[in-house]
Amino acid sequence: MNVNIQTVHFVADSKLTDYVTKKIEKLQTFHDKIVRVEVFLKLDNVVHTIKDKIAEINVHVPKHVFFVKTSSKSFEESFDNAIESMTNKVKKHKARLAS
């Protein structure tokens, strides 16, 4: 599984990238044919307001691509919500393949 983490409009510290990587690794327990995972962490550029933190996840499995996008006031919260959604999508897809 190839994991690619990209940050937009900021530079992520190693603690955040380690957190994301550790959570992404758990996806393999739900689907064994994951080819590539792309994570985008973005700062929403809204002038004169508190900036939202956006997490986007693309998961590539053979013949299918899953996409999730969430936003909140912290990257950890955004990413946790996104990975939870992605986990549900991957589980459903795996169940459909098994039946």
Secondary structure, 3 states (H helix, E strand, C coil): CEEEEEEECCCCCHHHHHHHHHHHHHHHHCCCCCCEEEEEEEECCCCCCCCCEEEEEEEEECCEEEEEEEEECCHHHHHHHHHHHHHHHHHHHHHHHHC
